[in-house]
Amino acid sequence: MVEISDIRDVLKSLESLKGVVDGLSDDDDLFEKGLDSFGSVQLMLALEERFDIEFPDSALGRRSFSTIHIIRDTVAGLRQQEAA
């Protein structure tokens, strides 16, 4: 299971969201809060390492990294696919 707290821990490691993560709701748009394209690549790599997954090209759009809820659902789906 992928926990929201795990996603928040990964987000806290990003320079573009430093000091912002604790004040975010799970549905806030991360790009409106400071996440940029470089940060989204860093986020993808950090998520891959933390959860031992690999994002397919189809999941590399802005939407996959737009909110904490969506990130959790995306990561959970990828873990489930890789376990099958």
C-alpha positions in Angstrom: 0.0 0.0 0.0 1.2 3.5 -0.8 0.6 5.9 2.0 0.1 9.7 1.6 2.8 10.3 4.2 5.3 8.4 2.0 4.4 10.7 -1.0 4.8 13.8 1.3 8.2 12.6 2.4 9.4 12.3 -1.2 7.9 15.8 -2.0 9.8 17.3 1.0 13.1 16.3 -0.7 12.4 18.5 -3.7 14.0 21.9 -3.8 11.0 23.4 -5.7 8.6 22.5 -2.9 10.9 23.1 0.1 8.8 24.5 3.0 5.5 24.2 1.2 4.6 20.5 1.6 3.3 20.6 5.1 0.7 23.3 4.1 -0.6 21.4 1.1 -3.9 19.6 0.9 -3.8 16.2 -0.8 -5.7 17.8 -3.8 -3.7 21.0 -4.2 -2.1 21.5 -7.7 1.6 21.0 -7.1 2.5 23.0 -10.2 0.6 26.0 -8.8 2.5 25.6 -5.6 6.0 25.7 -7.2 6.7 22.4 -8.9 8.3 22.9 -12.3 9.4 20.6 -15.1 12.8 20.0 -13.6 11.2 19.3 -10.2 8.7 16.9 -11.8 11.7 14.9 -13.2 13.3 14.9 -9.8 10.0 13.8 -8.3 9.7 10.9 -10.8 13.2 9.7 -10.1 12.7 9.9 -6.3 9.4 8.0 -6.6 11.0 5.3 -8.7 13.7 4.8 -6.2 11.5 5.0 -3.1 8.9 2.6 -4.4 11.0 0.4 -6.7 8.9 1.2 -9.8 9.5 2.5 -13.3 7.2 5.1 -14.9 6.2 4.1 -18.4 6.1 6.8 -21.0 2.3 6.8 -20.8 2.5 8.0 -17.2 5.0 10.9 -17.7 2.4 13.6 -18.3 1.9 16.6 -16.1 -1.3 15.1 -14.7 0.5 12.1 -13.1 2.4 14.5 -10.8 -0.3 17.2 -10.3 -1.6 16.3 -6.8 -0.6 14.2 -3.9 -3.7 12.0 -4.4 -3.0 11.5 -8.1 0.7 10.6 -7.4 -0.4 8.1 -4.7 -2.9 6.5 -7.1 -0.4 6.4 -10.0 2.3 4.9 -7.8 -0.1 2.3 -6.3 -1.2 1.3 -9.8 2.3 0.9 -11.1 3.3 -1.2 -8.1 0.2 -3.4 -8.7 1.1 -3.8 -12.4 4.7 -4.7 -11.6 3.6 -7.2 -8.9 1.3 -9.0 -11.4 
